[in-house]
Each structure stands twice: as C-alpha cells, then as structure tokens.
Amino acid sequence: MKIAVLKEQADGERRVAATPETVKKFIALGATLAVEAGAGETASIADAAYADAGASVADRAAVLAGADIVLGVQGPDPESLAGVAPGAWIVASLNPFGERARVDGYAAAGYEALAMEFMPRITRAQSMDILSSQSNLSGYKAVLDAAAEYGRAFPMMMTAAGTVSAAKAFVMGVGVAGLQAIATARRLGAQVSATDVRSATKEQIQSLGAKPIFVENVAGIEGEGSGGYAGEMSPEYQKAQAELVTAHIAKQDIVITTALIPGRPAPRLISAAQVASMRPGSVIVDLAVEQGGNVEGAVAGEVVMVNGVKIVGHRNVPSRLAADTSALFSRNLFNFLSAFWDKETGKPVLDAEIGDAIRLTKDGKVVNARLLA
C-alpha cells in the first residue's frame, strides 16, 4: 500500500497532509510513504524530517507513480495526478459543492474520492473531523487578527496615569470556531458576549464566562440543523435577531462572525447599516468570507475600512497557523485510515456508515447522495 503526500498547489495554501509523526504511524501499519519534495516547507517541516521518519522524498511524478492513496489538504487537480491508477483513493478536503467540476474529473479518471469535510459528526468519528480541528484554530487566530488590527488594548488596565477600559468583543456563531474565539478573547482580557441561533449553546457561552445574547419569545425557532450544524433561520427569527443585534453591535469594539451552513452561502449576519453604527476603530473579522461572508462589505483576502471600521476577510485562516493546523489535519487523516485498516489485506476497508457519507466517486461515477439530490 503506497501512500502519496503531495505539495499543495492552491494559492496561499501552507498546510501539508502528513507530518513526520503520521508518516511513522502509517509505516508502522505496513504502508509505504512517498512525500513530494518541499511539501512541508511552508508548515516548517523539512524534507529531511520526512526522510528520517522513513518516507521517500521525490518529485511529484515519482511520488504519484503507483500510489494507492493520495493524501492532500485541498483536493488536487485530477490532471495533476498522472501515474495514479484508476481505483486509487484521493483523501482530502474536496469542497464538493464549490468544485463540482473537479469531482466529475475524479469520477472520469476512475478515482475513489473521499471528502473529509463530509465526515459524519458521530462519536466514533470525532478524531477524524477536519472541520472541527481546523475551525478550532481558526477561532483562535480570528481573535489574534482582531487584536492586531485593533488600535487599543484588550484587557482593562489600571495605571497611575488612569484606567484603560476592557475591549468589548461579540462572537456571532457558537460552533467550534466561535467557542474558541470566546475563550481566546476572554484570555486576552476582553469583555465578551456571544450569540447563536441554537438555544442549546447558551450554556456553553456561559461556561466560558461570556454573556449570551439571545432572541427570546420566538417559539419553536431553534436553528438546529442536522449533525449539530446550524440550520437556516425562519423570517421571524431573522427579524427578531436583527433588532437585537443592531442594538448590541453598536456598543462593541470587536465582532467575530463564524456562521456557516453546509452546502449553502454563508448567512448574512451584519448589514452595512449595522457596520456604520459601530465606533470608528472597531474591528470585524468575518471567518465566513470565502463562502459569501456574514458581513456586508467584507472582501475575501482583504482588510477593508468602512466608515472607520476595519472588516477583516482573510482567506484560508487555518493556513495562517500552518504548523499546528497541519499537525491536526494529518492526525485526522491517520485516525480515519487507521480506524479501517485491515491487517490481512494491508489496506483500509470502509464501512457503510462512514464510507457512504464521505465517498464522492467510485467506478467512474459520482455516487454521493448529497451531490445527486
């Protein structure tokens, strides 16, 4: 079983799909590892470290030749996989809804494409969940990015020259990224509040020492989608939340938005009028900017100034902490493949529960129910 690890080709992608740690673990299972030269450089991993772990380090053609499994962070272009035989697995974050043409390319080439972001959110798959591992560090980095753009201190400081007031930070969307953003802003000394469409998150917000900001008296609107993700809000809830947020957001110094709905554009949480209500010098970080953005006026890949308010729209935030996010991503991949490793055949064999959820293509066809609906 030959496993190929590729150097990422997407613009700005600094992560890598395997580390020396996971290379050793795969070899212990009986696999052979081949790593493309330079694959780990932007994640602070030298080629020599892979070689010391037992992998062969070579050019792309040699790495792909005869590969049974190709590991990536972002899905590689099917045309860049020359030498990979039909039936090989492509295991990565494949963006199935946004890159449907690429998925069709995998099918045409006969590859079995496995989308790690489609991993079901069930107990036994928690250690395989790339969305959670990457979102956790995205939430942390969002607060650091906000602090870097904010022209004042976060904590309250009492000095002989007077008192510096604590920054007020508001987190919108309390999933994995939002919870980490709350915790990080609290550690930096900010006065933190948060909101979500899922009422069950209220206790989580309070457990981190933040103030929950929730719509009350809108019966039956929980915002709970399948698999623990947020669902779409009803018009009644949207109206009530907009009124609540408008009053609250005008008093905030930092706002971090994290709301995403799988397979759909990011919901609009902050309007231009709400941005205009904030004080000059305030900062908004939109973690959903690449999916259309939670904030009106956010621009993917840019920090823009609107009425004195900075709106931060960095692309690929996990890649901005490449060493740590690569370590977590690569462990997700190892945990996934090793959980299904069959010692007798020397390869992973998927079961229906997880296999059917993440398999996009097989035998020349697109087979995933979410793409065929």
C-alpha positions in Angstrom: 0.0 0.0 0.0 1.7 3.1 -1.2 0.5 6.4 0.2 1.5 9.6 -1.6 1.7 13.0 0.1 1.6 16.0 -2.2 2.8 19.5 -2.1 -0.2 21.8 -2.1 -0.8 23.7 -5.3 -3.6 26.0 -4.3 -2.7 29.7 -3.9 -1.8 30.6 -0.3 -2.1 27.0 1.0 0.7 26.5 3.5 -0.6 23.2 5.2 0.5 19.7 4.4 -1.4 16.5 4.7 1.2 14.4 6.6 3.8 15.1 9.2 6.8 13.0 10.3 4.7 11.8 13.2 1.9 10.4 11.0 4.4 9.1 8.4 5.9 6.9 11.2 2.5 5.7 12.2 1.5 4.8 8.6 4.7 2.9 8.2 4.0 1.0 11.4 0.7 -0.2 9.8 2.7 -1.6 6.9 2.3 1.2 4.4 5.0 2.8 2.2 5.1 6.6 2.3 6.3 8.9 -0.5 6.4 12.7 0.0 6.7 15.3 -2.7 9.9 17.4 -2.2 9.1 20.7 -0.5 5.6 19.5 0.7 6.2 20.6 4.3 8.4 23.7 3.8 5.6 26.2 4.4 4.5 24.2 7.5 8.0 24.3 8.9 8.8 20.7 8.1 12.0 20.0 6.2 12.3 17.2 3.6 15.0 15.6 5.9 12.4 15.2 8.7 10.2 13.1 6.4 13.2 11.1 5.3 14.3 10.5 8.9 10.7 9.3 9.6 11.0 6.6 6.9 9.4 8.2 3.9 10.9 8.5 0.4 11.2 12.2 -0.8 11.0 12.7 -4.5 9.5 14.7 -7.3 5.7 14.7 -8.0 5.9 12.1 -10.8 7.8 9.6 -8.7 5.6 10.1 -5.6 2.4 9.5 -7.6 3.7 6.5 -9.6 1.7 3.5 -8.4 0.1 5.3 -5.5 -2.9 3.6 -3.9 -3.9 6.5 -1.7 -3.2 10.2 -2.3 -3.4 12.5 0.7 -4.0 16.2 0.3 -5.2 19.2 2.3 -7.1 20.7 -0.6 -8.2 18.4 -3.5 -5.6 18.1 -6.2 -6.5 18.8 -9.8 -7.3 15.5 -11.5 -5.0 16.4 -14.4 -2.1 16.7 -11.9 -2.4 13.1 -10.8 -0.7 11.4 -13.8 0.6 8.0 -12.7 -2.1 7.3 -10.3 -4.1 4.2 -11.4 -7.9 4.1 -11.5 -9.3 2.9 -8.2 -6.9 4.9 -6.1 -8.2 6.9 -3.2 -8.0 10.7 -3.1 -8.4 11.7 0.5 -8.6 15.4 1.2 -10.9 18.4 1.8 -12.5 18.3 -1.6 -15.1 21.2 -1.5 -17.7 19.1 -3.3 -20.3 21.8 -3.7 -17.9 24.5 -4.8 -15.7 22.3 -7.0 -18.1 20.0 -8.7 -16.2 20.0 -12.0 -13.2 18.7 -10.1 -15.3 15.9 -8.5 -16.5 15.0 -12.0 -12.9 14.8 -13.1 -12.1 12.3 -10.3 -15.0 10.2 -11.5 -13.9 10.3 -15.1 -10.4 9.2 -14.1 -11.8 6.3 -12.1 -10.6 7.6 -8.7 -12.4 7.0 -5.4 -12.6 10.5 -4.0 -13.2 10.7 -0.2 -14.3 14.2 1.1 -13.1 14.5 4.6 -15.4 17.5 5.3 -18.4 15.2 4.7 -17.3 13.1 7.8 -20.4 12.5 9.8 -20.5 14.1 13.2 -20.8 10.9 15.3 -18.9 9.9 18.4 -16.6 7.4 16.7 -15.6 9.9 14.0 -14.7 12.8 16.3 -11.0 12.2 15.9 -11.4 12.2 12.1 -13.3 15.5 11.9 -11.2 18.0 9.9 -13.8 20.8 10.2 -13.6 20.8 14.0 -9.8 20.6 14.2 -9.3 23.4 11.7 -12.1 25.6 13.0 -10.7 25.4 16.5 -7.5 27.2 15.5 -9.4 29.5 13.1 -11.4 30.8 16.0 -8.2 31.4 18.0 -6.5 33.1 15.0 -9.5 35.3 14.4 -9.1 36.9 17.8 -5.4 37.4 17.2 -6.1 39.0 13.9 -8.7 41.3 15.5 -6.2 42.3 18.2 -3.5 43.0 15.6 -5.9 45.4 13.7 -7.5 46.9 16.8 -5.7 50.1 17.9 -6.2 49.6 21.6 -5.5 47.0 24.3 -7.9 44.2 25.1 -7.8 44.0 28.9 -8.7 46.6 31.5 -5.5 48.2 32.8 -5.3 50.3 35.9 -2.3 52.5 35.9 -1.1 55.6 37.7 -2.0 57.6 34.6 -5.5 56.3 34.6 -7.6 53.3 33.6 -7.8 51.7 30.2 -11.2 50.1 29.7 -11.5 46.5 28.5 -12.4 45.9 24.9 -15.9 44.6 24.2 -15.9 41.6 21.9 -19.0 40.0 20.4 -18.9 36.5 18.8 -21.6 35.6 16.3 -22.0 31.8 15.8 -21.0 29.5 18.6 -19.7 26.4 16.9 -16.2 25.1 17.3 -14.6 28.3 16.0 -16.9 30.6 18.0 -16.3 28.8 21.2 -12.5 29.1 20.8 -12.9 32.7 19.8 -14.8 33.3 23.1 -12.2 31.5 25.1 -9.3 33.4 23.4 -10.9 36.8 23.8 -11.5 36.1 27.4 -7.9 35.1 28.0 -6.8 38.3 26.4 -9.0 40.2 28.9 -11.9 41.3 26.7 -15.5 41.7 27.9 -17.1 39.0 25.8 -20.7 38.3 24.6 -21.9 35.8 22.1 -25.0 34.7 20.2 -26.2 31.8 18.1 -29.4 30.5 16.5 -29.2 27.3 18.5 -30.5 27.8 22.0 -28.5 24.9 23.3 -25.3 26.9 23.0 -26.4 29.4 25.7 -25.0 27.2 28.5 -21.7 26.8 26.5 -21.3 30.5 26.3 -21.9 31.0 30.0 -19.5 28.2 30.8 -16.7 30.2 29.2 -17.6 33.3 31.2 -19.2 35.2 28.4 -22.7 36.8 28.2 -25.2 35.1 26.0 -27.2 37.4 23.7 -30.3 35.6 22.6 -33.7 36.2 21.0 -36.4 35.4 23.4 -40.1 34.7 23.0 -39.8 33.4 19.4 -41.4 30.0 19.9 -40.1 26.9 18.1 -37.1 28.6 16.4 -34.1 26.6 17.5 -31.9 26.9 14.4 -30.7 23.3 14.8 -29.8 21.6 11.6 -28.6 18.0 11.0 -25.4 16.7 12.5 -25.1 19.5 15.0 -24.7 22.2 12.4 -26.8 25.4 12.4 -29.8 25.4 10.1 -31.4 28.3 8.3 -33.3 30.7 10.3 -37.0 31.5 9.8 -38.0 35.0 8.7 -39.5 35.7 12.2 -36.2 34.7 13.9 -34.1 36.7 11.4 -36.2 39.8 12.1 -36.0 39.4 15.9 -32.3 38.7 15.8 -31.6 41.7 13.6 -33.3 44.0 16.0 -31.4 42.5 19.0 -28.0 42.6 17.2 -28.4 46.1 15.9 -28.8 47.4 19.5 -25.9 45.3 20.8 -23.4 45.6 18.0 -23.3 49.4 18.2 -21.6 49.1 21.6 -18.9 46.6 20.5 -15.3 47.1 19.7 -14.6 43.7 18.2 -17.0 41.4 16.3 -16.2 38.0 15.1 -18.6 36.1 12.8 -18.3 32.4 12.2 -21.7 31.3 10.8 -21.7 28.7 8.0 -24.4 26.4 6.6 -23.0 23.3 4.8 -23.8 23.5 1.1 -25.2 27.0 1.1 -23.9 30.5 1.1 -23.0 31.9 4.5 -25.9 33.7 6.2 -25.8 37.5 6.3 -25.5 38.5 9.9 -24.3 42.1 9.8 -25.6 44.8 7.4 -23.9 47.9 6.1 -26.1 49.9 8.4 -25.0 47.9 11.4 -21.4 48.3 10.4 -22.0 52.1 10.2 -23.4 52.1 13.8 -20.1 50.9 15.2 -17.5 53.3 16.6 -14.5 54.2 14.4 -11.6 52.0 15.3 -13.8 48.9 15.8 -12.8 45.7 14.0 -15.0 42.9 12.5 -13.4 39.6 11.5 -15.5 37.5 9.0 -14.5 33.9 9.1 -17.1 33.0 6.5 -15.9 35.5 3.9 -14.9 32.7 1.4 -18.5 31.3 1.4 -20.1 34.7 0.7 -19.5 36.3 4.0 -21.5 37.0 7.1 -20.8 40.8 6.9 -21.9 43.2 4.2 -18.9 44.8 2.7 -16.4 42.1 3.6 -14.0 41.3 0.8 -12.2 37.9 0.6 -8.5 38.2 1.0 -8.6 41.9 2.1 -8.9 44.1 5.1 -11.2 47.0 4.2 -12.1 50.1 6.0 -15.8 51.1 6.0 -16.8 54.3 7.9 -13.7 53.9 10.2 -14.5 50.2 10.9 -12.0 47.6 9.7 -13.6 44.5 8.2 -11.0 41.6 8.1 -11.6 39.0 5.4 -8.5 36.7 5.4 -8.7 33.7 3.2 -7.9 30.2 4.4 -7.4 31.2 8.1 -6.3 27.7 9.1 -3.3 28.0 6.8 -2.2 31.1 8.7 -1.2 28.7 11.5 0.2 26.1 9.2 2.4 24.1 11.5 -0.3 23.4 14.1 -3.2 23.0 11.7 -1.1 20.6 9.6 -0.4 18.5 12.7 -4.1 18.3 13.5 -5.2 17.7 9.9 -2.7 15.0 9.4 -3.8 13.2 12.6 -7.4 13.4 11.4 -6.3 11.6 8.2 -4.3 9.0 10.1 -7.1 8.4 12.6 -9.5 7.9 9.7 -7.4 5.5 7.6 -6.0 3.5 10.6 -9.5 3.0 12.0 -10.4 1.0 8.9 -7.0 -0.7 8.3 -7.4 -4.4 7.6 -4.3 -6.2 8.7 -4.9 -9.2 6.5 -5.2 -7.2 3.2 -2.8 -4.4 4.3 -5.2 -1.7 3.3 -8.2 0.3 4.7 -11.7 -1.1 4.2 -14.5 1.3 4.8 -17.9 0.5 6.4 -21.2 1.8 5.0 -21.9 4.4 7.7 -18.8 6.5 7.1 -17.9 5.3 3.6 -21.2 6.2 2.1 -21.1 9.6 3.8 -17.7 10.7 2.5 -17.3 8.8 -0.8 -18.0 11.1 -3.7 -16.9 9.0 -6.7 -16.4 5.3 -7.4 -16.2 3.2 -10.6 -16.3 6.2 -12.9 -19.4 7.7 -11.3 -20.4 10.3 -8.8 -22.1 8.3 -6.1 -22.6 10.6 -3.1 -26.3 11.2 -2.3 -25.7 14.8 -1.3 -24.4 15.6 -4.8 -27.1 13.6 -6.6 -30.0 15.2 -4.7 
